[in-house]
Amino acid sequence: MAVTIDDVRAVAEGLPRTYEAVVRDRVKFRVGSIVWVAFNAAETEMGFAFPKEERAWLIAQEPDTFFLPRESEMRFNWVESRLDRLDEERMRELVLDAWCMVVPRTLWSYAGR
């Protein structure tokens, strides 16, 4: 079953140091000033923190689900996904991994790491 922004919100809101912001009508989750999950205006696509070095591999594995960010965001550790292609378990894994990229290791236990 496809996930929604509310499913992502339910996972993200419980993570330490995380807060939700709306920037130009787009929902983003941040730790401090770092955005680690963001949605397009239609809330059908989710971008998230992901190692640049592994982007090509992820997209090659599931090209119908994952895609590159726009050119101006290629310098960031970031990848995009289609929410209707993610199930809840996969979304949770991606969201927790993205959060772990932006918080100190001492907080990783909140994500079960």
Buried (B, 14 or more C-beta within 10 A) or exposed (E): EEBBBEBBBBBBEEBEBBEEEEEEEBBBBBBEEEBBBBBBEEBEBBBBBBEEEEBEEBBEEBEEBBBEBEEEBEEBBBBBBBBEEBEBEBBBEBBBBBBBBBBEEEBEEBBEE
